[in-house]
């Protein structure tokens, strides 16, 4: 896989990208959720029929109906973690990705929002049937733990991106990460 770039992009606009139904990638909102100790919350996912094929990823998912990415980020966070007491911040990163999962290929345009919370207990009460079969839990990670991790984490340079965020603060404009194809 290629390394992500760090070039800022213009402020994102919803109309810039095609809707999945029009042949474009699935629009996704993801959340880089930090607690008061600057730990990041990641979900532990795996192939539905193969728990050994596993990885860690940020909460989030596809837009539903006419909702905005911000609305999708907050809805997905609540469904996947039970966390609703959040302060949603700016878009940090944008990423295109393509990966196999649950017997099909997913092509996505992901926007990563910064969010902060003091609510650290999680309860995944709003998972879809597919998510119930493929999400094994959640964990708060320090930047150091993430840097030392041997597990697969998406996006692939999340530890480095998080370290930069914690040292420099959010970028003035969303950073476009290199496309990841798995």
Backbone as numpy.savetxt, mean C-alpha at the origin, in Angstrom:
# Nx Ny Nz CAx CAy CAz Cx Cy Cz
14.21 -7.16 -10.64 13.38 -5.97 -10.64 14.25 -4.73 -10.64
13.76 -3.71 -11.27 14.53 -2.47 -11.31 14.28 -1.64 -10.06
15.22 -0.79 -9.76 15.12 0.06 -8.58 14.17 1.22 -8.85
13.51 1.70 -7.79 12.61 2.83 -7.93 13.42 4.11 -8.13
12.83 5.03 -8.86 13.46 6.33 -9.03 12.97 7.26 -7.94
13.55 8.41 -7.87 13.12 9.37 -6.86 12.74 10.70 -7.51
12.23 10.65 -8.74 11.87 11.89 -9.41 10.46 12.31 -9.01
10.28 13.55 -8.56 8.95 14.01 -8.21 8.09 14.12 -9.47
6.79 13.95 -9.29 5.86 14.12 -10.39 4.92 15.27 -10.07
4.17 15.66 -11.05 3.14 16.68 -10.82 2.14 16.11 -9.83
1.37 17.00 -9.19 0.32 16.55 -8.29 -0.61 15.63 -9.08
-0.93 14.43 -8.57 -1.74 13.49 -9.34 -3.18 13.97 -9.49
-3.77 13.60 -10.62 -5.17 13.91 -10.90 -5.87 12.61 -11.27
-7.10 12.42 -10.78 -7.85 11.19 -11.05 -8.03 10.93 -12.53
-8.20 11.98 -13.35 -8.49 11.79 -14.75 -7.25 11.46 -15.58
-6.07 11.43 -14.96 -4.83 11.17 -15.70 -4.73 9.73 -16.17
-5.41 8.83 -15.48 -5.23 7.41 -15.78 -6.56 6.77 -16.13
-6.54 5.80 -17.05 -7.78 5.16 -17.46 -8.33 4.25 -16.37
-9.62 4.06 -16.38 -10.29 3.13 -15.47 -10.05 1.71 -15.96
-9.97 0.76 -15.02 -9.69 -0.63 -15.37 -10.67 -1.15 -16.42
-11.93 -0.79 -16.30 -12.94 -1.25 -17.24 -12.69 -0.75 -18.64
-11.95 0.33 -18.80 -11.62 0.87 -20.11 -10.32 0.28 -20.63
-9.84 -0.78 -20.00 -8.62 -1.43 -20.44 -7.37 -0.96 -19.71
-7.51 -0.03 -18.80 -6.37 0.49 -18.06 -6.14 -0.29 -16.78
-5.12 0.11 -16.04 -4.82 -0.58 -14.77 -5.88 -0.29 -13.71
-5.95 -1.17 -12.74 -6.84 -1.01 -11.60 -6.33 0.16 -10.75
-7.20 1.09 -10.42 -6.83 2.22 -9.57 -6.84 1.76 -8.12
-5.72 1.98 -7.42 -5.55 1.50 -6.06 -5.06 2.62 -5.16
-5.58 2.67 -3.95 -5.10 3.59 -2.92 -4.50 2.75 -1.79
-3.27 3.05 -1.43 -2.59 2.35 -0.34 -2.24 3.34 0.75
-2.04 2.82 1.97 -1.81 3.67 3.13 -0.49 3.30 3.80
0.39 4.29 3.92 1.61 4.16 4.71 1.23 4.69 6.09
0.76 3.78 6.94 0.23 4.14 8.25 1.32 4.08 9.31
1.55 5.22 9.95 2.56 5.32 11.00 1.91 5.57 12.34
2.46 4.92 13.37 1.97 5.15 14.74 2.84 6.22 15.41
2.56 6.58 16.65 3.36 7.64 17.31 4.85 7.32 17.44
5.24 6.04 17.35 6.65 5.65 17.41 7.26 5.54 16.01
6.55 6.00 14.99 6.98 5.93 13.59 7.13 4.51 13.08
6.38 3.58 13.66 6.32 2.23 13.11 5.30 2.22 11.98
5.52 1.37 10.98 4.61 1.25 9.84 3.81 -0.04 9.98
2.53 0.03 9.64 1.68 -1.16 9.70 1.70 -1.86 8.34
2.04 -3.14 8.35 2.01 -3.95 7.14 1.10 -5.16 7.36
0.47 -5.58 6.28 -0.35 -6.79 6.30 0.49 -7.94 5.77
0.21 -9.14 6.30 0.93 -10.35 5.88 0.02 -11.12 4.94
0.38 -11.13 3.67 -0.44 -11.79 2.67 0.23 -13.04 2.12
-0.58 -13.87 1.46 -0.07 -15.08 0.82 -1.04 -15.52 -0.27
-0.57 -16.36 -1.14 -1.45 -16.95 -2.14 -2.55 -17.72 -1.42
-3.80 -17.60 -1.86 -4.90 -18.27 -1.15 -4.70 -19.77 -0.95
-4.08 -20.45 -1.92 -3.90 -21.89 -1.80 -2.48 -22.30 -1.44
-1.64 -21.31 -1.10 -0.24 -21.62 -0.77 0.29 -20.63 0.27
0.05 -20.88 1.56 0.50 -19.96 2.60 2.01 -19.77 2.66
2.78 -20.67 2.03 4.24 -20.52 2.02 4.70 -19.47 1.02
3.85 -19.12 0.07 4.15 -18.07 -0.91 3.61 -16.77 -0.32
4.44 -16.13 0.53 3.93 -15.01 1.31 4.76 -13.74 1.15
4.21 -12.62 1.61 4.83 -11.30 1.51 4.14 -10.35 2.48
4.72 -9.19 2.65 4.16 -8.11 3.48 3.84 -6.93 2.56
2.77 -6.22 2.88 2.35 -5.10 2.04 1.55 -4.09 2.85
1.41 -2.90 2.31 0.67 -1.84 2.99 -0.83 -2.06 2.81
-1.64 -1.64 3.78 -3.09 -1.72 3.61 -3.53 -0.89 2.41
-4.63 -1.31 1.80 -5.19 -0.57 0.69 -5.82 -1.49 -0.32
-6.41 -0.89 -1.34 -7.06 -1.68 -2.37 -7.71 -0.81 -3.42
-8.49 -1.45 -4.26 -9.08 -0.79 -5.41 -10.23 0.12 -5.07
-10.40 1.13 -5.92 -11.52 2.05 -5.80 -12.82 1.32 -6.12
-13.89 1.70 -5.43 -15.21 1.15 -5.69 -16.14 2.25 -6.15
-16.85 1.99 -7.23 -17.83 2.96 -7.72 -17.19 4.30 -8.05
-17.77 5.35 -7.49 -17.31 6.71 -7.78 -16.43 7.28 -6.68
-15.98 6.45 -5.74 -15.20 6.99 -4.64 -13.85 7.53 -5.12
-13.34 8.50 -4.38 -12.02 9.07 -4.66 -10.95 8.13 -4.09
-9.73 8.38 -4.45 -8.64 7.58 -3.88 -8.56 7.79 -2.38
-8.77 9.02 -1.91 -8.74 9.29 -0.47 -9.81 8.47 0.25
-11.01 8.46 -0.31 -12.10 7.69 0.28 -11.78 6.20 0.27
-11.21 5.71 -0.82 -10.83 4.30 -0.91 -9.75 3.96 0.12
-8.78 4.85 0.30 -7.71 4.61 1.28 -8.30 4.44 2.68
-9.19 5.33 3.07 -9.78 5.27 4.40 -10.70 4.06 4.56
-11.49 3.73 3.52 -12.38 2.57 3.58 -11.57 1.28 3.69
-10.56 1.14 2.81 -9.74 -0.07 2.84 -9.01 -0.23 4.17
-8.49 0.88 4.70 -7.81 0.82 5.99 -8.76 0.32 7.08
-9.98 0.84 7.10 -10.96 0.41 8.09 -11.32 -1.07 7.90
-11.54 -1.50 6.66 -11.92 -2.88 6.40 -10.80 -3.86 6.75
-9.58 -3.51 6.39 -8.46 -4.45 6.55 -7.83 -4.43 7.94
-8.01 -3.33 8.68 -7.33 -3.21 9.98 -8.25 -2.83 11.13
-9.43 -2.31 10.83 -10.33 -1.80 11.86 -9.92 -0.43 12.36
-8.86 0.14 11.83 -8.37 1.45 12.27 -9.12 2.55 11.52
-9.79 3.40 12.30 -10.57 4.50 11.71 -10.12 5.86 12.22
-9.36 5.88 13.30 -8.88 7.14 13.87 -7.55 7.48 13.22
-7.63 8.07 12.01 -6.42 8.38 11.24 -6.46 9.80 10.73
-5.28 10.33 10.54 -5.10 11.61 9.88 -4.46 11.30 8.54
-5.26 11.40 7.46 -4.76 11.09 6.13 -3.99 12.28 5.59
-2.76 12.01 5.16 -1.89 13.06 4.65 -1.77 13.01 3.14
-0.65 13.49 2.63 -0.46 13.60 1.18 -0.10 12.27 0.53
-0.19 12.27 -0.80 0.31 11.14 -1.58 1.83 11.23 -1.55
2.47 10.14 -1.12 3.93 10.06 -1.05 4.53 9.56 -2.34
3.97 8.45 -2.83 4.55 7.73 -3.94 3.44 7.27 -4.88
3.83 7.07 -6.14 2.96 6.44 -7.13 3.75 5.29 -7.75
3.03 4.19 -8.03 3.71 3.03 -8.57 2.76 2.26 -9.50
3.28 1.82 -10.61 2.57 0.86 -11.47 3.17 -0.51 -11.16
2.31 -1.49 -11.06 2.81 -2.84 -10.80 1.92 -3.86 -11.50
2.49 -5.03 -11.71 1.78 -6.14 -12.32 2.27 -7.41 -11.65
1.33 -8.23 -11.20 1.73 -9.43 -10.45 0.64 -10.50 -10.57
1.05 -11.77 -10.46 0.05 -12.84 -10.43 -0.46 -13.02 -9.00
-1.76 -13.23 -8.88 -2.34 -13.49 -7.56 -3.70 -14.15 -7.75
-3.93 -15.22 -7.03 -5.21 -15.92 -7.00 -5.67 -16.31 -8.41
-4.71 -16.78 -9.23 -5.05 -17.30 -10.53 -5.24 -16.29 -11.64
-4.91 -15.03 -11.39 -5.01 -14.03 -12.46 -3.89 -13.01 -12.33
-3.70 -12.20 -13.36 -2.70 -11.13 -13.33 -3.41 -9.84 -12.95
-2.80 -9.10 -12.02 -3.32 -7.83 -11.55 -2.39 -6.72 -12.05
-2.94 -5.78 -12.80 -2.20 -4.61 -13.28 -2.77 -3.41 -12.53
-1.92 -2.73 -11.76 -2.41 -1.70 -10.86 -1.63 -0.39 -10.97
-2.35 0.68 -10.75 -1.77 2.01 -10.58 -2.02 2.39 -9.12
-0.96 2.35 -8.31 -1.09 2.53 -6.86 -0.61 3.90 -6.42
-1.39 4.53 -5.57 -1.00 5.79 -4.92 -0.88 5.48 -3.43
0.24 5.87 -2.84 0.53 5.61 -1.43 0.34 6.89 -0.63
-0.64 6.88 0.27 -0.94 8.03 1.12 -0.25 7.87 2.47
0.29 8.95 2.98 0.79 8.97 4.35 -0.40 9.12 5.28
-0.39 8.39 6.38 -1.43 8.54 7.40 -0.79 8.30 8.77
-1.35 8.94 9.75 -0.87 8.78 11.14 -2.05 8.38 12.01
-1.73 7.59 13.03 -2.76 7.16 13.97 -2.13 6.89 15.33
-2.94 7.00 16.36 -2.51 6.55 17.69 -3.18 5.23 18.03
-4.07 4.77 17.16 -4.80 3.51 17.34 -3.95 2.37 16.79
-3.38 1.54 17.67 -2.47 0.50 17.18 -3.06 -0.91 17.21
-4.20 -1.09 17.87 -4.86 -2.40 17.85 -5.54 -2.59 16.50
-5.40 -3.78 15.93 -6.01 -4.04 14.63 -7.07 -5.14 14.75
-8.07 -5.05 13.89 -9.13 -6.06 13.81 -9.66 -6.05 12.38
-9.29 -7.05 11.62 -9.67 -7.13 10.21 -11.08 -7.69 10.09
-12.07 -6.84 10.28 -13.46 -7.30 10.30 -14.19 -7.10 8.98
-13.60 -6.39 8.03 -14.29 -6.11 6.78 -13.63 -6.72 5.57
-12.96 -7.85 5.74 -12.25 -8.47 4.63 -13.22 -9.13 3.66
-12.85 -9.10 2.38 -13.60 -9.84 1.37 -13.30 -11.33 1.53
-14.03 -12.16 0.82 -13.80 -13.60 0.90 -12.38 -13.94 0.45
-11.90 -13.31 -0.62 -10.53 -13.55 -1.09 -9.52 -13.08 -0.06
-9.74 -11.92 0.55 -8.82 -11.43 1.58 -8.81 -12.34 2.80
-9.96 -12.89 3.18 -9.99 -13.82 4.32 -9.13 -15.05 4.06
-9.04 -15.46 2.78 -8.23 -16.63 2.40 -6.77 -16.30 2.18
-6.41 -14.98 2.14 -5.04 -14.63 1.74 -4.34 -13.62 2.64
-4.99 -13.14 3.69 -4.34 -12.21 4.62 -4.23 -12.92 5.97
-2.99 -13.09 6.42 -2.74 -13.86 7.64 -2.65 -13.00 8.89
-2.59 -11.68 8.75 -2.49 -10.82 9.92 -1.82 -9.51 9.60
-1.53 -8.77 10.66 -0.91 -7.45 10.53 0.19 -7.31 11.57
1.15 -6.44 11.28 2.24 -6.22 12.22 2.78 -4.80 12.06
3.11 -4.18 13.18 3.79 -2.88 13.18 5.28 -3.13 13.12
5.97 -2.46 12.19 7.41 -2.62 11.97 8.12 -1.30 12.22
9.27 -1.37 12.89 10.14 -0.20 12.94 10.91 -0.16 11.62
11.49 0.97 11.32 12.29 1.10 10.10 13.48 0.13 10.17
14.10 0.01 11.33 15.22 -0.92 11.49 14.81 -2.36 11.26
13.66 -2.77 11.79 13.19 -4.14 11.57 12.93 -4.40 10.09
12.35 -3.43 9.44 12.06 -3.56 8.01 13.35 -3.66 7.20
14.35 -2.88 7.58 15.64 -2.90 6.90 16.31 -4.27 7.03
16.18 -4.90 8.21 16.82 -6.19 8.46 15.98 -7.39 8.01
14.75 -7.16 7.59 13.83 -8.26 7.27 14.32 -9.06 6.06
14.10 -10.35 6.14 14.42 -11.24 5.03 13.15 -11.63 4.26
12.00 -11.20 4.76 10.75 -11.49 4.09 10.58 -10.60 2.85
9.72 -11.02 1.95 9.38 -10.22 0.78 8.44 -9.11 1.22
8.75 -7.88 0.81 7.94 -6.71 1.16 7.69 -5.91 -0.12
6.45 -5.42 -0.26 6.11 -4.57 -1.40 5.63 -3.21 -0.93
6.08 -2.11 -1.62 7.03 -2.11 -2.72 8.40 -2.58 -2.24
9.22 -3.05 -3.16 10.45 -3.74 -2.79 11.44 -2.89 -2.01
11.44 -1.59 -2.18 12.38 -0.74 -1.45 11.69 0.02 -0.31
10.68 -0.59 0.28 9.90 0.10 1.30 10.76 0.56 2.48
11.71 -0.24 2.92 12.56 0.16 4.06 13.31 1.45 3.74
13.89 1.53 2.56 14.62 2.73 2.15 13.67 3.93 2.00
12.52 3.69 1.40 11.53 4.77 1.23 11.05 5.28 2.58
10.82 4.37 3.52 10.37 4.76 4.86 11.46 5.55 5.58
12.69 5.09 5.49 13.79 5.80 6.13 13.89 7.24 5.60
13.79 7.41 4.29 13.83 8.74 3.69 12.66 9.58 4.18
11.48 9.00 4.25 10.30 9.71 4.75 10.50 10.18 6.18
11.02 9.31 7.04 11.20 9.66 8.45 12.28 10.71 8.65
13.31 10.73 7.81 14.40 11.69 7.94 14.05 13.02 7.28
13.48 12.96 6.08 13.27 14.18 5.30 11.83 14.70 5.33
10.89 13.88 5.80 9.49 14.26 5.75 8.90 13.92 4.39
7.60 14.19 4.22 6.96 13.88 2.95 7.55 14.70 1.81
7.61 14.14 0.61 8.12 14.89 -0.54 7.15 16.03 -0.89
7.68 17.07 -1.53 6.85 18.20 -1.94 5.80 17.76 -2.95
6.14 16.78 -3.77 5.23 16.20 -4.76 5.38 14.69 -4.69
4.35 13.94 -5.10 4.49 12.47 -5.10 5.67 12.03 -5.94
6.39 11.03 -5.43 7.52 10.44 -6.13 7.02 9.25 -6.94
7.40 9.20 -8.20 7.04 8.06 -9.04 8.09 6.97 -8.88
7.65 5.82 -8.40 8.53 4.65 -8.25 8.57 3.92 -9.57
9.67 3.20 -9.81 9.75 2.40 -11.02 8.67 1.34 -11.02
8.24 0.98 -12.19 7.25 -0.09 -12.36 7.83 -1.40 -11.83
7.00 -2.17 -11.12 7.40 -3.49 -10.64 6.56 -4.53 -11.34
7.21 -5.48 -11.99 6.52 -6.59 -12.62 7.03 -7.87 -11.99
6.14 -8.61 -11.41 6.49 -9.86 -10.72 6.04 -11.02 -11.58
